[in-house]
């Protein structure tokens, strides 16, 4: 009995145009969100790489100093995922 009711409801839902339109709309929004998210992640990764390169260059081109003073100069470590 429950399966026949579920089959009838599923068939009724599939025949309704609103379901198809909403499904296409939701899938389109999911695709757009995925593309925007991937682009933002790629831009963030590029910024991290550039910043790490800049920090590495600053560290390697600093004047010759005692290691204790160099430690006070500071450095950054970026987490790459």
mmCIF file of the N, C-alpha and C atoms, coordinates in Angstrom:
data_MODEL
# 
_entry.id   MODEL 
# 
loop_
_atom_site.group_PDB 
_atom_site.id 
_atom_site.type_symbol 
_atom_site.label_atom_id 
_atom_site.label_alt_id 
_atom_site.label_comp_id 
_atom_site.label_asym_id 
_atom_site.label_entity_id 
_atom_site.label_seq_id 
_atom_site.pdbx_PDB_ins_code 
_atom_site.Cartn_x 
_atom_site.Cartn_y 
_atom_site.Cartn_z 
_atom_site.occupancy 
_atom_site.B_iso_or_equiv 
_atom_site.pdbx_formal_charge 
_atom_site.auth_seq_id 
_atom_site.auth_comp_id 
_atom_site.auth_asym_id 
_atom_site.auth_atom_id 
_atom_site.pdbx_PDB_model_num 
ATOM 1   N N  . UNK A 1 1  ? 0.826  -1.194 0.000   1.00 0.00 ? 1  UNK A N  1 
ATOM 2   C CA . UNK A 1 1  ? 0.000  0.000  0.000   1.00 0.00 ? 1  UNK A CA 1 
ATOM 3   C C  . UNK A 1 1  ? 0.871  1.260  0.000   1.00 0.00 ? 1  UNK A C  1 
ATOM 4   N N  . UNK A 1 2  ? 1.876  1.278  0.877   1.00 0.00 ? 2  UNK A N  1 
ATOM 5   C CA . UNK A 1 2  ? 2.724  2.467  0.959   1.00 0.00 ? 2  UNK A CA 1 
ATOM 6   C C  . UNK A 1 2  ? 3.513  2.651  -0.328  1.00 0.00 ? 2  UNK A C  1 
ATOM 7   N N  . UNK A 1 3  ? 3.977  1.547  -0.915  1.00 0.00 ? 3  UNK A N  1 
ATOM 8   C CA . UNK A 1 3  ? 4.755  1.664  -2.160  1.00 0.00 ? 3  UNK A CA 1 
ATOM 9   C C  . UNK A 1 3  ? 3.896  2.192  -3.300  1.00 0.00 ? 3  UNK A C  1 
ATOM 10  N N  . UNK A 1 4  ? 2.645  1.779  -3.366  1.00 0.00 ? 4  UNK A N  1 
ATOM 11  C CA . UNK A 1 4  ? 1.779  2.282  -4.440  1.00 0.00 ? 4  UNK A CA 1 
ATOM 12  C C  . UNK A 1 4  ? 1.503  3.777  -4.256  1.00 0.00 ? 4  UNK A C  1 
ATOM 13  N N  . UNK A 1 5  ? 1.354  4.211  -3.015  1.00 0.00 ? 5  UNK A N  1 
ATOM 14  C CA . UNK A 1 5  ? 1.152  5.640  -2.753  1.00 0.00 ? 5  UNK A CA 1 
ATOM 15  C C  . UNK A 1 5  ? 2.422  6.414  -3.114  1.00 0.00 ? 5  UNK A C  1 
ATOM 16  N N  . UNK A 1 6  ? 3.569  5.863  -2.750  1.00 0.00 ? 6  UNK A N  1 
ATOM 17  C CA . UNK A 1 6  ? 4.841  6.526  -3.065  1.00 0.00 ? 6  UNK A CA 1 
ATOM 18  C C  . UNK A 1 6  ? 5.051  6.595  -4.573  1.00 0.00 ? 6  UNK A C  1 
ATOM 19  N N  . UNK A 1 7  ? 4.729  5.530  -5.290  1.00 0.00 ? 7  UNK A N  1 
ATOM 20  C CA . UNK A 1 7  ? 4.852  5.532  -6.747  1.00 0.00 ? 7  UNK A CA 1 
ATOM 21  C C  . UNK A 1 7  ? 3.930  6.568  -7.380  1.00 0.00 ? 7  UNK A C  1 
ATOM 22  N N  . UNK A 1 8  ? 2.686  6.652  -6.871  1.00 0.00 ? 8  UNK A N  1 
ATOM 23  C CA . UNK A 1 8  ? 1.727  7.632  -7.399  1.00 0.00 ? 8  UNK A CA 1 
ATOM 24  C C  . UNK A 1 8  ? 2.227  9.051  -7.160  1.00 0.00 ? 8  UNK A C  1 
ATOM 25  N N  . UNK A 1 9  ? 2.751  9.313  -5.951  1.00 0.00 ? 9  UNK A N  1 
ATOM 26  C CA . UNK A 1 9  ? 3.265  10.644 -5.633  1.00 0.00 ? 9  UNK A CA 1 
ATOM 27  C C  . UNK A 1 9  ? 4.490  10.990 -6.472  1.00 0.00 ? 9  UNK A C  1 
ATOM 28  N N  . UNK A 1 10 ? 5.386  10.029 -6.676  1.00 0.00 ? 10 UNK A N  1 
ATOM 29  C CA . UNK A 1 10 ? 6.565  10.260 -7.498  1.00 0.00 ? 10 UNK A CA 1 
ATOM 30  C C  . UNK A 1 10 ? 6.165  10.555 -8.936  1.00 0.00 ? 10 UNK A C  1 
ATOM 31  N N  . UNK A 1 11 ? 5.248  9.799  -9.464  1.00 0.00 ? 11 UNK A N  1 
ATOM 32  C CA . UNK A 1 11 ? 4.769  10.033 -10.828 1.00 0.00 ? 11 UNK A CA 1 
ATOM 33  C C  . UNK A 1 11 ? 4.107  11.396 -10.946 1.00 0.00 ? 11 UNK A C  1 
ATOM 34  N N  . UNK A 1 12 ? 3.315  11.748 -9.964  1.00 0.00 ? 12 UNK A N  1 
ATOM 35  C CA . UNK A 1 12 ? 2.640  13.045 -9.961  1.00 0.00 ? 12 UNK A CA 1 
ATOM 36  C C  . UNK A 1 12 ? 3.655  14.181 -9.907  1.00 0.00 ? 12 UNK A C  1 
ATOM 37  N N  . UNK A 1 13 ? 4.687  14.015 -9.103  1.00 0.00 ? 13 UNK A N  1 
ATOM 38  C CA . UNK A 1 13 ? 5.717  15.048 -8.978  1.00 0.00 ? 13 UNK A CA 1 
ATOM 39  C C  . UNK A 1 13 ? 6.499  15.188 -10.275 1.00 0.00 ? 13 UNK A C  1 
ATOM 40  N N  . UNK A 1 14 ? 6.839  14.082 -10.902 1.00 0.00 ? 14 UNK A N  1 
ATOM 41  C CA . UNK A 1 14 ? 7.600  14.134 -12.152 1.00 0.00 ? 14 UNK A CA 1 
ATOM 42  C C  . UNK A 1 14 ? 6.795  14.755 -13.290 1.00 0.00 ? 14 UNK A C  1 
ATOM 43  N N  . UNK A 1 15 ? 5.498  14.617 -13.277 1.00 0.00 ? 15 UNK A N  1 
ATOM 44  C CA . UNK A 1 15 ? 4.658  15.200 -14.320 1.00 0.00 ? 15 UNK A CA 1 
ATOM 45  C C  . UNK A 1 15 ? 4.458  16.704 -14.139 1.00 0.00 ? 15 UNK A C  1 
ATOM 46  N N  . UNK A 1 16 ? 4.661  17.180 -12.924 1.00 0.00 ? 16 UNK A N  1 
ATOM 47  C CA . UNK A 1 16 ? 4.455  18.605 -12.633 1.00 0.00 ? 16 UNK A CA 1 
ATOM 48  C C  . UNK A 1 16 ? 5.627  19.419 -13.197 1.00 0.00 ? 16 UNK A C  1 
ATOM 49  N N  . UNK A 1 17 ? 5.340  20.432 -13.984 1.00 0.00 ? 17 UNK A N  1 
ATOM 50  C CA . UNK A 1 17 ? 6.391  21.247 -14.606 1.00 0.00 ? 17 UNK A CA 1 
ATOM 51  C C  . UNK A 1 17 ? 7.158  22.069 -13.576 1.00 0.00 ? 17 UNK A C  1 
ATOM 52  N N  . UNK A 1 18 ? 6.519  22.440 -12.494 1.00 0.00 ? 18 UNK A N  1 
ATOM 53  C CA . UNK A 1 18 ? 7.207  23.238 -11.477 1.00 0.00 ? 18 UNK A CA 1 
ATOM 54  C C  . UNK A 1 18 ? 8.403  22.491 -10.915 1.00 0.00 ? 18 UNK A C  1 
ATOM 55  N N  . UNK A 1 19 ? 8.263  21.190 -10.737 1.00 0.00 ? 19 UNK A N  1 
ATOM 56  C CA . UNK A 1 19 ? 9.367  20.391 -10.221 1.00 0.00 ? 19 UNK A CA 1 
ATOM 57  C C  . UNK A 1 19 ? 10.550 20.421 -11.185 1.00 0.00 ? 19 UNK A C  1 
ATOM 58  N N  . UNK A 1 20 ? 10.284 20.278 -12.468 1.00 0.00 ? 20 UNK A N  1 
ATOM 59  C CA . UNK A 1 20 ? 11.359 20.295 -13.465 1.00 0.00 ? 20 UNK A CA 1 
ATOM 60  C C  . UNK A 1 20 ? 12.040 21.658 -13.510 1.00 0.00 ? 20 UNK A C  1 
ATOM 61  N N  . UNK A 1 21 ? 11.241 22.728 -13.487 1.00 0.00 ? 21 UNK A N  1 
ATOM 62  C CA . UNK A 1 21 ? 11.811 24.072 -13.535 1.00 0.00 ? 21 UNK A CA 1 
ATOM 63  C C  . UNK A 1 21 ? 12.657 24.343 -12.294 1.00 0.00 ? 21 UNK A C  1 
ATOM 64  N N  . UNK A 1 22 ? 12.149 23.987 -11.137 1.00 0.00 ? 22 UNK A N  1 
ATOM 65  C CA . UNK A 1 22 ? 12.897 24.199 -9.898  1.00 0.00 ? 22 UNK A CA 1 
ATOM 66  C C  . UNK A 1 22 ? 14.150 23.339 -9.849  1.00 0.00 ? 22 UNK A C  1 
ATOM 67  N N  . UNK A 1 23 ? 14.080 22.143 -10.365 1.00 0.00 ? 23 UNK A N  1 
ATOM 68  C CA . UNK A 1 23 ? 15.256 21.272 -10.398 1.00 0.00 ? 23 UNK A CA 1 
ATOM 69  C C  . UNK A 1 23 ? 16.360 21.871 -11.262 1.00 0.00 ? 23 UNK A C  1 
ATOM 70  N N  . UNK A 1 24 ? 15.982 22.365 -12.426 1.00 0.00 ? 24 UNK A N  1 
ATOM 71  C CA . UNK A 1 24 ? 16.961 22.993 -13.315 1.00 0.00 ? 24 UNK A CA 1 
ATOM 72  C C  . UNK A 1 24 ? 17.537 24.242 -12.661 1.00 0.00 ? 24 UNK A C  1 
ATOM 73  N N  . UNK A 1 25 ? 16.705 25.025 -12.011 1.00 0.00 ? 25 UNK A N  1 
ATOM 74  C CA . UNK A 1 25 ? 17.169 26.230 -11.333 1.00 0.00 ? 25 UNK A CA 1 
ATOM 75  C C  . UNK A 1 25 ? 18.153 25.901 -10.210 1.00 0.00 ? 25 UNK A C  1 
ATOM 76  N N  . UNK A 1 26 ? 17.826 24.921 -9.395  1.00 0.00 ? 26 UNK A N  1 
ATOM 77  C CA . UNK A 1 26 ? 18.708 24.539 -8.281  1.00 0.00 ? 26 UNK A CA 1 
ATOM 78  C C  . UNK A 1 26 ? 20.025 23.991 -8.814  1.00 0.00 ? 26 UNK A C  1 
ATOM 79  N N  . UNK A 1 27 ? 19.972 23.157 -9.829  1.00 0.00 ? 27 UNK A N  1 
ATOM 80  C CA . UNK A 1 27 ? 21.208 22.624 -10.408 1.00 0.00 ? 27 UNK A CA 1 
ATOM 81  C C  . UNK A 1 27 ? 22.065 23.725 -11.017 1.00 0.00 ? 27 UNK A C  1 
ATOM 82  N N  . UNK A 1 28 ? 21.430 24.702 -11.656 1.00 0.00 ? 28 UNK A N  1 
ATOM 83  C CA . UNK A 1 28 ? 22.170 25.834 -12.220 1.00 0.00 ? 28 UNK A CA 1 
ATOM 84  C C  . UNK A 1 28 ? 22.852 26.649 -11.119 1.00 0.00 ? 28 UNK A C  1 
ATOM 85  N N  . UNK A 1 29 ? 22.134 26.888 -10.034 1.00 0.00 ? 29 UNK A N  1 
ATOM 86  C CA . UNK A 1 29 ? 22.727 27.628 -8.920  1.00 0.00 ? 29 UNK A CA 1 
ATOM 87  C C  . UNK A 1 29 ? 23.868 26.855 -8.269  1.00 0.00 ? 29 UNK A C  1 
ATOM 88  N N  . UNK A 1 30 ? 23.729 25.554 -8.152  1.00 0.00 ? 30 UNK A N  1 
ATOM 89  C CA . UNK A 1 30 ? 24.812 24.737 -7.605  1.00 0.00 ? 30 UNK A CA 1 
ATOM 90  C C  . UNK A 1 30 ? 26.042 24.772 -8.500  1.00 0.00 ? 30 UNK A C  1 
ATOM 91  N N  . UNK A 1 31 ? 25.840 24.708 -9.786  1.00 0.00 ? 31 UNK A N  1 
ATOM 92  C CA . UNK A 1 31 ? 26.950 24.782 -10.729 1.00 0.00 ? 31 UNK A CA 1 
ATOM 93  C C  . UNK A 1 31 ? 27.639 26.144 -10.647 1.00 0.00 ? 31 UNK A C  1 
ATOM 94  N N  . UNK A 1 32 ? 26.850 27.207 -10.597 1.00 0.00 ? 32 UNK A N  1 
ATOM 95  C CA . UNK A 1 32 ? 27.419 28.551 -10.491 1.00 0.00 ? 32 UNK A CA 1 
ATOM 96  C C  . UNK A 1 32 ? 28.206 28.707 -9.192  1.00 0.00 ? 32 UNK A C  1 
ATOM 97  N N  . UNK A 1 33 ? 27.670 28.213 -8.090  1.00 0.00 ? 33 UNK A N  1 
ATOM 98  C CA . UNK A 1 33 ? 28.372 28.305 -6.808  1.00 0.00 ? 33 UNK A CA 1 
ATOM 99  C C  . UNK A 1 33 ? 29.677 27.515 -6.835  1.00 0.00 ? 33 UNK A C  1 
ATOM 100 N N  . UNK A 1 34 ? 29.655 26.364 -7.470  1.00 0.00 ? 34 UNK A N  1 
ATOM 101 C CA . UNK A 1 34 ? 30.868 25.561 -7.585  1.00 0.00 ? 34 UNK A CA 1 
ATOM 102 C C  . UNK A 1 34 ? 31.933 26.281 -8.400  1.00 0.00 ? 34 UNK A C  1 
ATOM 103 N N  . UNK A 1 35 ? 31.543 26.855 -9.517  1.00 0.00 ? 35 UNK A N  1 
ATOM 104 C CA . UNK A 1 35 ? 32.508 27.562 -10.366 1.00 0.00 ? 35 UNK A CA 1 
ATOM 105 C C  . UNK A 1 35 ? 33.081 28.788 -9.665  1.00 0.00 ? 35 UNK A C  1 
ATOM 106 N N  . UNK A 1 36 ? 32.240 29.540 -9.006  1.00 0.00 ? 36 UNK A N  1 
ATOM 107 C CA . UNK A 1 36 ? 32.704 30.729 -8.282  1.00 0.00 ? 36 UNK A CA 1 
ATOM 108 C C  . UNK A 1 36 ? 33.622 30.326 -7.133  1.00 0.00 ? 36 UNK A C  1 
ATOM 109 N N  . UNK A 1 37 ? 33.271 29.274 -6.426  1.00 0.00 ? 37 UNK A N  1 
ATOM 110 C CA . UNK A 1 37 ? 34.100 28.791 -5.319  1.00 0.00 ? 37 UNK A CA 1 
ATOM 111 C C  . UNK A 1 37 ? 35.458 28.308 -5.782  1.00 0.00 ? 37 UNK A C  1 
ATOM 112 N N  . UNK A 1 38 ? 35.492 27.600 -6.894  1.00 0.00 ? 38 UNK A N  1 
ATOM 113 C CA . UNK A 1 38 ? 36.776 27.136 -7.431  1.00 0.00 ? 38 UNK A CA 1 
ATOM 114 C C  . UNK A 1 38 ? 37.639 28.304 -7.869  1.00 0.00 ? 38 UNK A C  1 
ATOM 115 N N  . UNK A 1 39 ? 37.030 29.307 -8.474  1.00 0.00 ? 39 UNK A N  1 
ATOM 116 C CA . UNK A 1 39 ? 37.791 30.477 -8.913  1.00 0.00 ? 39 UNK A CA 1 
ATOM 117 C C  . UNK A 1 39 ? 38.344 31.237 -7.709  1.00 0.00 ? 39 UNK A C  1 
ATOM 118 N N  . UNK A 1 40 ? 37.545 31.379 -6.669  1.00 0.00 ? 40 UNK A N  1 
ATOM 119 C CA . UNK A 1 40 ? 37.999 32.063 -5.458  1.00 0.00 ? 40 UNK A CA 1 
ATOM 120 C C  . UNK A 1 40 ? 39.124 31.288 -4.782  1.00 0.00 ? 40 UNK A C  1 
ATOM 121 N N  . UNK A 1 41 ? 39.012 29.968 -4.738  1.00 0.00 ? 41 UNK A N  1 
ATOM 122 C CA . UNK A 1 41 ? 40.062 29.140 -4.134  1.00 0.00 ? 41 UNK A CA 1 
ATOM 123 C C  . UNK A 1 41 ? 41.360 29.247 -4.922  1.00 0.00 ? 41 UNK A C  1 
ATOM 124 N N  . UNK A 1 42 ? 41.259 29.268 -6.243  1.00 0.00 ? 42 UNK A N  1 
ATOM 125 C CA . UNK A 1 42 ? 42.459 29.403 -7.076  1.00 0.00 ? 42 UNK A CA 1 
ATOM 126 C C  . UNK A 1 42 ? 43.110 30.770 -6.872  1.00 0.00 ? 42 UNK A C  1 
ATOM 127 N N  . UNK A 1 43 ? 42.299 31.813 -6.758  1.00 0.00 ? 43 UNK A N  1 
ATOM 128 C CA . UNK A 1 43 ? 42.845 33.157 -6.531  1.00 0.00 ? 43 UNK A CA 1 
ATOM 129 C C  . UNK A 1 43 ? 43.527 33.228 -5.168  1.00 0.00 ? 43 UNK A C  1 
ATOM 130 N N  . UNK A 1 44 ? 42.925 32.628 -4.158  1.00 0.00 ? 44 UNK A N  1 
ATOM 131 C CA . UNK A 1 44 ? 43.518 32.624 -2.824  1.00 0.00 ? 44 UNK A CA 1 
ATOM 132 C C  . UNK A 1 44 ? 44.832 31.848 -2.819  1.00 0.00 ? 44 UNK A C  1 
ATOM 133 N N  . UNK A 1 45 ? 44.877 30.735 -3.508  1.00 0.00 ? 45 UNK A N  1 
ATOM 134 C CA . UNK A 1 45 ? 46.105 29.950 -3.597  1.00 0.00 ? 45 UNK A CA 1 
ATOM 135 C C  . UNK A 1 45 ? 47.204 30.757 -4.289  1.00 0.00 ? 45 UNK A C  1 
ATOM 136 N N  . UNK A 1 46 ? 46.849 31.487 -5.333  1.00 0.00 ? 46 UNK A N  1 
ATOM 137 C CA . UNK A 1 46 ? 47.821 32.333 -6.027  1.00 0.00 ? 46 UNK A CA 1 
ATOM 138 C C  . UNK A 1 46 ? 48.350 33.425 -5.104  1.00 0.00 ? 46 UNK A C  1 
ATOM 139 N N  . UNK A 1 47 ? 47.471 34.040 -4.329  1.00 0.00 ? 47 UNK A N  1 
ATOM 140 C CA . UNK A 1 47 ? 47.893 35.078 -3.386  1.00 0.00 ? 47 UNK A CA 1 
ATOM 141 C C  . UNK A 1 47 ? 48.820 34.510 -2.318  1.00 0.00 ? 47 UNK A C  1 
ATOM 142 N N  . UNK A 1 48 ? 48.512 33.324 -1.811  1.00 0.00 ? 48 UNK A N  1 
ATOM 143 C CA . UNK A 1 48 ? 49.365 32.694 -0.804  1.00 0.00 ? 48 UNK A CA 1 
ATOM 144 C C  . UNK A 1 48 ? 50.749 32.389 -1.366  1.00 0.00 ? 48 UNK A C  1 
ATOM 145 N N  . UNK A 1 49 ? 50.784 31.862 -2.585  1.00 0.00 ? 49 UNK A N  1 
ATOM 146 C CA . UNK A 1 49 ? 52.060 31.542 -3.210  1.00 0.00 ? 49 UNK A CA 1 
ATOM 147 C C  . UNK A 1 49 ? 52.892 32.798 -3.418  1.00 0.00 ? 49 UNK A C  1 
ATOM 148 N N  . UNK A 1 50 ? 52.271 33.865 -3.890  1.00 0.00 ? 50 UNK A N  1 
ATOM 149 C CA . UNK A 1 50 ? 52.994 35.116 -4.101  1.00 0.00 ? 50 UNK A CA 1 
ATOM 150 C C  . UNK A 1 50 ? 53.492 35.686 -2.776  1.00 0.00 ? 50 UNK A C  1 
ATOM 151 N N  . UNK A 1 51 ? 52.668 35.630 -1.739  1.00 0.00 ? 51 UNK A N  1 
ATOM 152 C CA . UNK A 1 51 ? 53.077 36.148 -0.436  1.00 0.00 ? 51 UNK A CA 1 
ATOM 153 C C  . UNK A 1 51 ? 54.218 35.323 0.142   1.00 0.00 ? 51 UNK A C  1 
ATOM 154 N N  . UNK A 1 52 ? 54.137 33.998 0.002   1.00 0.00 ? 52 UNK A N  1 
ATOM 155 C CA . UNK A 1 52 ? 55.217 33.143 0.507   1.00 0.00 ? 52 UNK A CA 1 
ATOM 156 C C  . UNK A 1 52 ? 56.514 33.429 -0.228  1.00 0.00 ? 52 UNK A C  1 
ATOM 157 N N  . UNK A 1 53 ? 56.434 33.636 -1.522  1.00 0.00 ? 53 UNK A N  1 
ATOM 158 C CA . UNK A 1 53 ? 57.626 33.962 -2.314  1.00 0.00 ? 53 UNK A CA 1 
ATOM 159 C C  . UNK A 1 53 ? 58.230 35.291 -1.843  1.00 0.00 ? 53 UNK A C  1 
ATOM 160 N N  . UNK A 1 54 ? 57.391 36.274 -1.605  1.00 0.00 ? 54 UNK A N  1 
ATOM 161 C CA . UNK A 1 54 ? 57.870 37.582 -1.128  1.00 0.00 ? 54 UNK A CA 1 
ATOM 162 C C  . UNK A 1 54 ? 58.551 37.449 0.230   1.00 0.00 ? 54 UNK A C  1 
ATOM 163 N N  . UNK A 1 55 ? 57.940 36.706 1.140   1.00 0.00 ? 55 UNK A N  1 
ATOM 164 C CA . UNK A 1 55 ? 58.511 36.526 2.472   1.00 0.00 ? 55 UNK A CA 1 
ATOM 165 C C  . UNK A 1 55 ? 59.835 35.762 2.390   1.00 0.00 ? 55 UNK A C  1 
ATOM 166 N N  . UNK A 1 56 ? 59.890 34.747 1.537   1.00 0.00 ? 56 UNK A N  1 
ATOM 167 C CA . UNK A 1 56 ? 61.139 33.995 1.365   1.00 0.00 ? 56 UNK A CA 1 
ATOM 168 C C  . UNK A 1 56 ? 62.252 34.896 0.833   1.00 0.00 ? 56 UNK A C  1 
ATOM 169 N N  . UNK A 1 57 ? 61.915 35.727 -0.139  1.00 0.00 ? 57 UNK A N  1 
ATOM 170 C CA . UNK A 1 57 ? 62.911 36.657 -0.697  1.00 0.00 ? 57 UNK A CA 1 
ATOM 171 C C  . UNK A 1 57 ? 63.397 37.637 0.364   1.00 0.00 ? 57 UNK A C  1 
ATOM 172 N N  . UNK A 1 58 ? 62.488 38.176 1.151   1.00 0.00 ? 58 UNK A N  1 
ATOM 173 C CA . UNK A 1 58 ? 62.886 39.104 2.212   1.00 0.00 ? 58 UNK A CA 1 
ATOM 174 C C  . UNK A 1 58 ? 63.795 38.412 3.219   1.00 0.00 ? 58 UNK A C  1 
ATOM 175 N N  . UNK A 1 59 ? 63.489 37.162 3.564   1.00 0.00 ? 59 UNK A N  1 
ATOM 176 C CA . UNK A 1 59 ? 64.293 36.445 4.545   1.00 0.00 ? 59 UNK A CA 1 
ATOM 177 C C  . UNK A 1 59 ? 65.686 36.154 4.005   1.00 0.00 ? 59 UNK A C  1 
ATOM 178 N N  . UNK A 1 60 ? 65.764 35.732 2.747   1.00 0.00 ? 60 UNK A N  1 
ATOM 179 C CA . UNK A 1 60 ? 67.059 35.362 2.175   1.00 0.00 ? 60 UNK A CA 1 
ATOM 180 C C  . UNK A 1 60 ? 67.926 36.573 1.834   1.00 0.00 ? 60 UNK A C  1 
ATOM 181 N N  . UNK A 1 61 ? 67.352 37.728 1.655   1.00 0.00 ? 61 UNK A N  1 
ATOM 182 C CA . UNK A 1 61 ? 68.115 38.917 1.290   1.00 0.00 ? 61 UNK A CA 1 
ATOM 183 C C  . UNK A 1 61 ? 68.323 39.882 2.451   1.00 0.00 ? 61 UNK A C  1 
ATOM 184 N N  . UNK A 1 62 ? 68.116 39.422 3.651   1.00 0.00 ? 62 UNK A N  1 
ATOM 185 C CA . UNK A 1 62 ? 68.360 40.306 4.792   1.00 0.00 ? 62 UNK A CA 1 
ATOM 186 C C  . UNK A 1 62 ? 69.868 40.361 5.068   1.00 0.00 ? 62 UNK A C  1 
ATOM 187 N N  . UNK A 1 63 ? 70.316 41.391 5.751   1.00 0.00 ? 63 UNK A N  1 
ATOM 188 C CA . UNK A 1 63 ? 71.748 41.505 6.041   1.00 0.00 ? 63 UNK A CA 1 
ATOM 189 C C  . UNK A 1 63 ? 72.236 40.360 6.919   1.00 0.00 ? 63 UNK A C  1 
ATOM 190 N N  . UNK A 1 64 ? 73.518 40.099 6.854   1.00 0.00 ? 64 UNK A N  1 
ATOM 191 C CA . UNK A 1 64 ? 74.128 39.050 7.650   1.00 0.00 ? 64 UNK A CA 1 
ATOM 192 C C  . UNK A 1 64 ? 74.127 39.477 9.114   1.00 0.00 ? 64 UNK A C  1 
ATOM 193 N N  . UNK A 1 65 ? 73.353 38.760 9.931   1.00 0.00 ? 65 UNK A N  1 
ATOM 194 C CA . UNK A 1 65 ? 73.219 39.112 11.338  1.00 0.00 ? 65 UNK A CA 1 
ATOM 195 C C  . UNK A 1 65 ? 73.332 37.871 12.208  1.00 0.00 ? 65 UNK A C  1 
ATOM 196 N N  . UNK A 1 66 ? 73.395 38.096 13.493  1.00 0.00 ? 66 UNK A N  1 
ATOM 197 C CA . UNK A 1 66 ? 73.423 37.002 14.462  1.00 0.00 ? 66 UNK A CA 1 
ATOM 198 C C  . UNK A 1 66 ? 72.069 36.266 14.400  1.00 0.00 ? 66 UNK A C  1 
ATOM 199 N N  . UNK A 1 67 ? 72.066 34.927 14.520  1.00 0.00 ? 67 UNK A N  1 
ATOM 200 C CA . UNK A 1 67 ? 70.817 34.162 14.407  1.00 0.00 ? 67 UNK A CA 1 
ATOM 201 C C  . UNK A 1 67 ? 69.722 34.594 15.384  1.00 0.00 ? 67 UNK A C  1 
ATOM 202 N N  . UNK A 1 68 ? 70.123 35.055 16.583  1.00 0.00 ? 68 UNK A N  1 
ATOM 203 C CA . UNK A 1 68 ? 69.123 35.495 17.544  1.00 0.00 ? 68 UNK A CA 1 
ATOM 204 C C  . UNK A 1 68 ? 68.397 36.745 17.033  1.00 0.00 ? 68 UNK A C  1 
ATOM 205 N N  . UNK A 1 69 ? 69.133 37.649 16.414  1.00 0.00 ? 69 UNK A N  1 
ATOM 206 C CA . UNK A 1 69 ? 68.513 38.856 15.861  1.00 0.00 ? 69 UNK A CA 1 
ATOM 207 C C  . UNK A 1 69 ? 67.652 38.513 14.650  1.00 0.00 ? 69 UNK A C  1 
ATOM 208 N N  . UNK A 1 70 ? 68.099 37.533 13.886  1.00 0.00 ? 70 UNK A N  1 
ATOM 209 C CA . UNK A 1 70 ? 67.321 37.099 12.717  1.00 0.00 ? 70 UNK A CA 1 
ATOM 210 C C  . UNK A 1 70 ? 65.976 36.543 13.175  1.00 0.00 ? 70 UNK A C  1 
ATOM 211 N N  . UNK A 1 71 ? 65.973 35.820 14.290  1.00 0.00 ? 71 UNK A N  1 
ATOM 212 C CA . UNK A 1 71 ? 64.725 35.257 14.810  1.00 0.00 ? 71 UNK A CA 1 
ATOM 213 C C  . UNK A 1 71 ? 63.747 36.357 15.205  1.00 0.00 ? 71 UNK A C  1 
ATOM 214 N N  . UNK A 1 72 ? 64.262 37.475 15.678  1.00 0.00 ? 72 UNK A N  1 
ATOM 215 C CA . UNK A 1 72 ? 63.396 38.587 16.030  1.00 0.00 ? 72 UNK A CA 1 
ATOM 216 C C  . UNK A 1 72 ? 62.843 39.301 14.797  1.00 0.00 ? 72 UNK A C  1 
ATOM 217 N N  . UNK A 1 73 ? 63.529 39.139 13.650  1.00 0.00 ? 73 UNK A N  1 
ATOM 218 C CA . UNK A 1 73 ? 63.046 39.751 12.413  1.00 0.00 ? 73 UNK A CA 1 
ATOM 219 C C  . UNK A 1 73 ? 61.688 39.168 12.037  1.00 0.00 ? 73 UNK A C  1 
ATOM 220 N N  . UNK A 1 74 ? 61.516 37.889 12.285  1.00 0.00 ? 74 UNK A N  1 
ATOM 221 C CA . UNK A 1 74 ? 60.218 37.261 12.042  1.00 0.00 ? 74 UNK A CA 1 
ATOM 222 C C  . UNK A 1 74 ? 60.081 36.729 10.636  1.00 0.00 ? 74 UNK A C  1 
ATOM 223 N N  . UNK A 1 75 ? 59.189 35.819 10.496  1.00 0.00 ? 75 UNK A N  1 
ATOM 224 C CA . UNK A 1 75 ? 58.912 35.215 9.201   1.00 0.00 ? 75 UNK A CA 1 
ATOM 225 C C  . UNK A 1 75 ? 57.480 34.689 9.229   1.00 0.00 ? 75 UNK A C  1 
ATOM 226 N N  . UNK A 1 76 ? 56.950 34.423 8.066   1.00 0.00 ? 76 UNK A N  1 
ATOM 227 C CA . UNK A 1 76 ? 55.591 33.912 7.957   1.00 0.00 ? 76 UNK A CA 1 
ATOM 228 C C  . UNK A 1 76 ? 55.632 32.543 7.294   1.00 0.00 ? 76 UNK A C  1 
ATOM 229 N N  . UNK A 1 77 ? 54.766 31.679 7.725   1.00 0.00 ? 77 UNK A N  1 
ATOM 230 C CA . UNK A 1 77 ? 54.582 30.378 7.085   1.00 0.00 ? 77 UNK A CA 1 
ATOM 231 C C  . UNK A 1 77 ? 53.127 30.299 6.657   1.00 0.00 ? 77 UNK A C  1 
ATOM 232 N N  . UNK A 1 78 ? 52.907 30.012 5.402   1.00 0.00 ? 78 UNK A N  1 
ATOM 233 C CA . UNK A 1 78 ? 51.552 29.949 4.871   1.00 0.00 ? 78 UNK A CA 1 
ATOM 234 C C  . UNK A 1 78 ? 51.154 28.494 4.726   1.00 0.00 ? 78 UNK A C  1 
ATOM 235 N N  . UNK A 1 79 ? 49.943 28.213 5.112   1.00 0.00 ? 79 UNK A N  1 
ATOM 236 C CA . UNK A 1 79 ? 49.406 26.866 5.032   1.00 0.00 ? 79 UNK A CA 1 
ATOM 237 C C  . UNK A 1 79 ? 48.782 26.673 3.661   1.00 0.00 ? 79 UNK A C  1 
ATOM 238 N N  . UNK A 1 80 ? 49.339 25.737 2.898   1.00 0.00 ? 80 UNK A N  1 
ATOM 239 C CA . UNK A 1 80 ? 48.803 25.440 1.567   1.00 0.00 ? 80 UNK A CA 1 
ATOM 240 C C  . UNK A 1 80 ? 47.992 24.163 1.626   1.00 0.00 ? 80 UNK A C  1 
ATOM 241 N N  . UNK A 1 81 ? 46.774 24.246 1.133   1.00 0.00 ? 81 UNK A N  1 
ATOM 242 C CA . UNK A 1 81 ? 45.928 23.049 1.129   1.00 0.00 ? 81 UNK A CA 1 
ATOM 243 C C  . UNK A 1 81 ? 45.725 22.547 -0.252  1.00 0.00 ? 81 UNK A C  1 
# 
